[in-house]
Amino acid sequence: MNLDLLAIAAHPDDVELTCGGTLLKMAQLGYQTGILDLTAGEMGTRGTPQIRAKEAAKAAKLLRVGWRDTLGVRDSDVHASRKHKLRLAAVIRQLRPKTVILPYWEARHPDHYHASELAYEGCFLAGLKQLPIAGEAHRPFKILYSVSYAHVRPTFVVDISDQFEQRRKAILAFASQFRPGKAERASKVPLAIDRLEEEMNQLARHYGQMIGVQYGEPFLQKELMKVEDVVNMDVRSI
């Protein structure tokens, strides 16, 4: 399988919350897309790995993702070990993605910022011909960082106005997380996840307004962007 776009994140539902609209938009444009969850989310306060796997499959269908799998890293123990990097590099060689979306390298949750490091190094190692793993050497052409929750100015924003409602359905497919039963809601421990749906909707509106549309998802790239036509550029300056 050759993917055009692969999103990698620490837990099931991370991709939906940060770049789900972009994945759907690219699928609608005819690109082959995929999601790699590093963990099964087994340390989550709510739900079980089995429940979250079913929810992830439902969300993937809503986003028209052609491939989704879990790397098998233990939840709450994501780190760039040699074993994890080789396993991820093998997936990169299998899928041969052109563009990869990673979490931003600074975050509140350790799994998130370690996921960024692990995924980047796995993508790099996949291009080493002498690496002792199966498959032909391959390295993605473009690495993008999803920065919805980062305190940085994005390089660009993708208009997801037409995809927003379907993205919302994909997020809510994780009912164990966002629509818990009464017993789980009665927990006295406040969970940040209880605010995530509302916050991500607000952020989508915020970034959409920054580019003059209804909803958007922000991304950062480390290298400069190349522009051929400075006369026909989007987003009004004055």
C-alpha positions as a Markdown table, in Angstrom:
| # | Residue | x | y | z |
|---|---|---|---|---|
| 1 | Met | 0.0 | 0.0 | 0.0 |
| 2 | Asn | 1.2 | 3.5 | -0.9 |
| 3 | Leu | -0.4 | 6.2 | 1.3 |
| 4 | Asp | -0.5 | 9.8 | 0.3 |
| 5 | Leu | -1.1 | 11.0 | 3.8 |
| 6 | Leu | -0.5 | 9.2 | 7.2 |
| 7 | Ala | -1.4 | 10.8 | 10.6 |
| 8 | Ile | 0.5 | 9.4 | 13.6 |
| 9 | Ala | -0.6 | 10.1 | 17.2 |
| 10 | Ala | -0.4 | 8.6 | 20.7 |
| 11 | His | -3.9 | 7.6 | 21.4 |
| 12 | Pro | -7.2 | 6.7 | 19.6 |
| 13 | Asp | -9.1 | 10.0 | 19.1 |
| 14 | Asp | -6.0 | 12.2 | 19.0 |
| 15 | Val | -6.0 | 12.4 | 15.2 |
| 16 | Glu | -9.8 | 13.0 | 15.1 |
| 17 | Leu | -9.4 | 16.0 | 17.5 |
| 18 | Thr | -6.4 | 17.6 | 15.8 |
| 19 | Cys | -6.4 | 16.9 | 12.1 |
| 20 | Gly | -9.5 | 14.8 | 11.3 |
| 21 | Gly | -11.0 | 17.4 | 9.0 |
| 22 | Thr | -7.8 | 17.6 | 7.0 |
| 23 | Leu | -7.7 | 13.8 | 6.6 |
| 24 | Leu | -11.3 | 13.8 | 5.4 |
| 25 | Lys | -10.7 | 16.6 | 3.0 |
| 26 | Met | -7.7 | 14.9 | 1.5 |
| 27 | Ala | -9.7 | 11.6 | 1.1 |
| 28 | Gln | -12.4 | 13.6 | -0.7 |
| 29 | Leu | -9.8 | 14.9 | -3.1 |
| 30 | Gly | -8.9 | 11.3 | -3.9 |
| 31 | Tyr | -5.8 | 10.8 | -1.8 |
| 32 | Gln | -5.1 | 7.6 | 0.1 |
| 33 | Thr | -5.1 | 8.3 | 3.8 |
| 34 | Gly | -4.2 | 6.4 | 7.0 |
| 35 | Ile | -4.0 | 6.7 | 10.8 |
| 36 | Leu | -1.4 | 5.0 | 13.0 |
| 37 | Asp | -2.3 | 5.1 | 16.7 |
| 38 | Leu | 0.8 | 4.4 | 18.8 |
| 39 | Thr | -1.2 | 2.9 | 21.7 |
| 40 | Ala | -4.6 | 1.4 | 22.3 |
| 41 | Gly | -5.5 | 4.0 | 24.9 |
| 42 | Glu | -5.6 | 1.3 | 27.6 |
| 43 | Met | -4.7 | 3.8 | 30.4 |
| 44 | Gly | -7.7 | 6.0 | 29.8 |
| 45 | Thr | -10.0 | 6.5 | 32.8 |
| 46 | Arg | -13.0 | 5.6 | 30.6 |
| 47 | Gly | -13.7 | 2.8 | 28.2 |
| 48 | Thr | -11.5 | -0.3 | 27.4 |
| 49 | Pro | -9.1 | -1.0 | 24.6 |
| 50 | Gln | -11.7 | -3.2 | 23.0 |
| 51 | Ile | -14.3 | -0.5 | 23.1 |
| 52 | Arg | -11.9 | 2.2 | 21.8 |
| 53 | Ala | -10.8 | -0.1 | 19.0 |
| 54 | Lys | -14.4 | -0.3 | 17.8 |
| 55 | Glu | -14.8 | 3.4 | 18.2 |
| 56 | Ala | -11.6 | 4.0 | 16.2 |
| 57 | Ala | -12.9 | 1.8 | 13.4 |
| 58 | Lys | -16.1 | 3.8 | 13.2 |
| 59 | Ala | -14.3 | 7.1 | 13.3 |
| 60 | Ala | -12.0 | 5.9 | 10.5 |
| 61 | Lys | -15.0 | 5.1 | 8.3 |
| 62 | Leu | -16.5 | 8.6 | 8.9 |
| 63 | Leu | -13.2 | 10.2 | 7.9 |
| 64 | Arg | -13.0 | 7.9 | 4.9 |
| 65 | Val | -9.6 | 6.6 | 6.1 |
| 66 | Gly | -8.3 | 3.6 | 4.0 |
| 67 | Trp | -6.0 | 2.2 | 6.6 |
| 68 | Arg | -5.8 | 2.3 | 10.4 |
| 69 | Asp | -3.8 | 0.3 | 12.9 |
| 70 | Thr | -2.1 | 0.4 | 16.3 |
| 71 | Leu | 1.7 | 0.2 | 16.8 |
| 72 | Gly | 1.4 | -1.6 | 20.2 |
| 73 | Val | 3.3 | 0.8 | 22.4 |
| 74 | Arg | 2.0 | 0.8 | 26.0 |
| 75 | Asp | -0.2 | 3.7 | 26.9 |
| 76 | Ser | 1.6 | 6.2 | 29.2 |
| 77 | Asp | 4.9 | 4.8 | 28.2 |
| 78 | Val | 5.4 | 6.3 | 24.8 |
| 79 | His | 9.1 | 7.0 | 24.2 |
| 80 | Ala | 11.6 | 6.8 | 21.4 |
| 81 | Ser | 13.2 | 3.5 | 22.2 |
| 82 | Arg | 15.1 | 1.6 | 19.6 |
| 83 | Lys | 12.4 | -1.1 | 19.6 |
| 84 | His | 9.6 | 1.3 | 19.0 |
| 85 | Lys | 11.5 | 3.2 | 16.3 |
| 86 | Leu | 12.3 | 0.1 | 14.3 |
| 87 | Arg | 8.7 | -1.1 | 14.6 |
| 88 | Leu | 7.5 | 2.3 | 13.3 |
| 89 | Ala | 10.1 | 2.4 | 10.6 |
| 90 | Ala | 8.7 | -1.0 | 9.4 |
| 91 | Val | 5.2 | 0.5 | 9.1 |
| 92 | Ile | 6.6 | 3.5 | 7.2 |
| 93 | Arg | 8.3 | 1.1 | 4.7 |
| 94 | Gln | 5.1 | -0.8 | 4.4 |
| 95 | Leu | 2.8 | 2.2 | 3.8 |
| 96 | Arg | 5.3 | 4.5 | 2.0 |
| 97 | Pro | 3.5 | 7.7 | 2.8 |
| 98 | Lys | 4.4 | 10.9 | 1.0 |
| 99 | Thr | 3.2 | 13.2 | 3.8 |
| 100 | Val | 3.1 | 12.5 | 7.5 |
| 101 | Ile | 1.3 | 14.5 | 10.2 |
| 102 | Leu | 2.8 | 14.3 | 13.7 |
| 103 | Pro | 1.8 | 15.8 | 17.0 |
| 104 | Tyr | 3.6 | 19.0 | 18.0 |
| 105 | Trp | 6.8 | 18.4 | 20.0 |
| 106 | Glu | 5.6 | 20.3 | 23.1 |
| 107 | Ala | 2.5 | 19.2 | 25.0 |
| 108 | Arg | 0.9 | 18.7 | 28.4 |
| 109 | His | 0.7 | 14.9 | 28.1 |
| 110 | Pro | 4.1 | 13.2 | 28.0 |
| 111 | Asp | 2.8 | 10.6 | 25.5 |
| 112 | His | 2.0 | 13.4 | 23.0 |
| 113 | Tyr | 5.4 | 15.0 | 22.9 |
| 114 | His | 7.2 | 11.7 | 23.0 |
| 115 | Ala | 5.0 | 10.5 | 20.2 |
| 116 | Ser | 6.3 | 13.4 | 18.1 |
| 117 | Glu | 9.9 | 12.4 | 18.8 |
| 118 | Leu | 9.3 | 8.7 | 18.2 |
| 119 | Ala | 7.4 | 9.2 | 15.0 |
| 120 | Tyr | 10.0 | 11.6 | 13.5 |
| 121 | Glu | 12.9 | 9.3 | 14.3 |
| 122 | Gly | 11.0 | 6.3 | 13.0 |
| 123 | Cys | 10.3 | 8.1 | 9.7 |
| 124 | Phe | 14.0 | 9.1 | 9.4 |
| 125 | Leu | 15.3 | 5.6 | 10.2 |
| 126 | Ala | 12.9 | 4.1 | 7.6 |
| 127 | Gly | 15.0 | 5.7 | 4.9 |
| 128 | Leu | 18.3 | 4.0 | 5.9 |
| 129 | Lys | 19.0 | 1.3 | 3.4 |
| 130 | Gln | 21.1 | -0.8 | 5.9 |
| 131 | Leu | 18.4 | -0.7 | 8.7 |
| 132 | Pro | 17.9 | -4.3 | 9.8 |
| 133 | Ile | 14.2 | -4.5 | 9.1 |
| 134 | Ala | 12.1 | -5.8 | 6.2 |
| 135 | Gly | 11.0 | -3.6 | 3.3 |
| 136 | Glu | 12.6 | -1.2 | 0.8 |
| 137 | Ala | 14.0 | 2.0 | 2.3 |
| 138 | His | 11.5 | 4.9 | 2.3 |
| 139 | Arg | 11.4 | 8.3 | 3.9 |
| 140 | Pro | 8.3 | 10.6 | 3.7 |
| 141 | Phe | 8.8 | 13.8 | 1.6 |
| 142 | Lys | 6.9 | 16.1 | 4.0 |
| 143 | Ile | 6.5 | 16.2 | 7.8 |
| 144 | Leu | 3.7 | 18.4 | 9.1 |
| 145 | Tyr | 3.0 | 19.1 | 12.8 |
| 146 | Ser | -0.6 | 19.5 | 14.0 |
| 147 | Val | -0.6 | 22.5 | 16.3 |
| 148 | Ser | -4.2 | 22.9 | 17.4 |
| 149 | Tyr | -3.3 | 22.9 | 21.0 |
| 150 | Ala | 0.2 | 24.4 | 20.7 |
| 151 | His | 1.0 | 28.0 | 21.7 |
| 152 | Val | 2.7 | 28.7 | 18.4 |
| 153 | Arg | 1.8 | 30.5 | 15.2 |
| 154 | Pro | 1.0 | 27.9 | 12.5 |
| 155 | Thr | 2.7 | 27.9 | 9.1 |
| 156 | Phe | -0.7 | 27.4 | 7.4 |
| 157 | Val | -4.3 | 26.5 | 8.1 |
| 158 | Val | -6.5 | 24.1 | 6.2 |
| 159 | Asp | -10.1 | 25.1 | 5.5 |
| 160 | Ile | -12.3 | 22.4 | 6.9 |
| 161 | Ser | -15.6 | 24.2 | 6.8 |
| 162 | Asp | -17.2 | 21.6 | 4.5 |
| 163 | Gln | -15.7 | 18.7 | 6.6 |
| 164 | Phe | -16.4 | 20.1 | 10.1 |
| 165 | Glu | -19.7 | 18.3 | 10.8 |
| 166 | Gln | -18.3 | 15.0 | 9.6 |
| 167 | Arg | -15.2 | 15.6 | 11.8 |
| 168 | Arg | -17.5 | 16.2 | 14.7 |
| 169 | Lys | -19.3 | 12.9 | 14.2 |
| 170 | Ala | -15.9 | 11.1 | 14.0 |
| 171 | Ile | -14.9 | 12.7 | 17.4 |
| 172 | Leu | -18.2 | 11.7 | 18.9 |
| 173 | Ala | -17.7 | 8.2 | 17.6 |
| 174 | Phe | -15.6 | 7.8 | 20.7 |
| 175 | Ala | -18.7 | 7.7 | 22.9 |
| 176 | Ser | -16.8 | 6.1 | 25.8 |
| 177 | Gln | -14.7 | 9.3 | 26.0 |
| 178 | Phe | -17.1 | 12.1 | 25.1 |
| 179 | Arg | -20.5 | 10.6 | 26.0 |
| 180 | Pro | -19.8 | 8.6 | 29.1 |
| 181 | Gly | -22.6 | 7.0 | 31.2 |
| 182 | Lys | -23.8 | 8.4 | 34.5 |
| 183 | Ala | -21.5 | 6.3 | 36.6 |
| 184 | Glu | -18.4 | 7.4 | 34.8 |
| 185 | Arg | -19.5 | 11.1 | 34.8 |
| 186 | Ala | -20.0 | 10.8 | 38.6 |
| 187 | Ser | -16.2 | 10.6 | 39.1 |
| 188 | Lys | -14.9 | 13.3 | 41.4 |
| 189 | Val | -11.6 | 13.5 | 39.4 |
| 190 | Pro | -11.9 | 16.3 | 36.8 |
| 191 | Leu | -10.9 | 15.1 | 33.4 |
| 192 | Ala | -9.5 | 17.4 | 30.7 |
| 193 | Ile | -11.2 | 15.2 | 28.1 |
| 194 | Asp | -14.6 | 16.6 | 29.3 |
| 195 | Arg | -13.7 | 19.9 | 27.7 |
| 196 | Leu | -11.9 | 18.7 | 24.6 |
| 197 | Glu | -14.9 | 18.5 | 22.2 |
| 198 | Glu | -16.0 | 22.1 | 23.0 |
| 199 | Glu | -12.4 | 23.4 | 23.0 |
| 200 | Met | -11.5 | 21.8 | 19.7 |
| 201 | Asn | -14.7 | 23.2 | 18.1 |
| 202 | Gln | -13.7 | 26.7 | 19.4 |
| 203 | Leu | -10.2 | 26.3 | 18.1 |
| 204 | Ala | -11.5 | 25.2 | 14.7 |
| 205 | Arg | -13.6 | 28.4 | 14.6 |
| 206 | His | -10.6 | 30.5 | 15.7 |
| 207 | Tyr | -8.3 | 29.2 | 13.1 |
| 208 | Gly | -11.0 | 29.4 | 10.5 |
| 209 | Gln | -11.5 | 33.1 | 11.2 |
| 210 | Met | -7.8 | 33.6 | 10.9 |
| 211 | Ile | -8.0 | 32.7 | 7.2 |
| 212 | Gly | -11.4 | 34.1 | 6.5 |
| 213 | Val | -13.4 | 30.8 | 6.6 |
| 214 | Gln | -15.8 | 29.2 | 9.1 |
| 215 | Tyr | -13.5 | 26.4 | 10.4 |
| 216 | Gly | -9.8 | 25.5 | 10.1 |
| 217 | Glu | -7.1 | 23.2 | 11.3 |
| 218 | Pro | -3.6 | 24.6 | 11.9 |
| 219 | Phe | -0.3 | 23.0 | 10.9 |
| 220 | Leu | 3.4 | 23.9 | 11.3 |
| 221 | Gln | 6.4 | 22.8 | 9.1 |
| 222 | Lys | 10.0 | 23.4 | 10.0 |
| 223 | Glu | 11.1 | 24.3 | 6.5 |
| 224 | Leu | 10.1 | 27.3 | 4.4 |
| 225 | Met | 7.2 | 27.1 | 2.0 |
| 226 | Lys | 7.7 | 27.6 | -1.7 |
| 227 | Val | 5.3 | 29.9 | -3.5 |
| 228 | Glu | 5.2 | 30.3 | -7.3 |
| 229 | Asp | 2.4 | 32.9 | -7.7 |
| 230 | Val | 2.4 | 35.8 | -5.3 |
| 231 | Val | -0.5 | 37.5 | -7.2 |
| 232 | Asn | -3.1 | 34.8 | -6.7 |
| 233 | Met | -2.6 | 34.1 | -3.0 |
| 234 | Asp | -5.4 | 33.3 | -0.5 |
| 235 | Val | -6.3 | 35.3 | 2.6 |
| 236 | Arg | -6.7 | 39.0 | 2.4 |
| 237 | Ser | -4.1 | 41.2 | 4.0 |
| 238 | Ile | -6.0 | 44.5 | 4.4 |
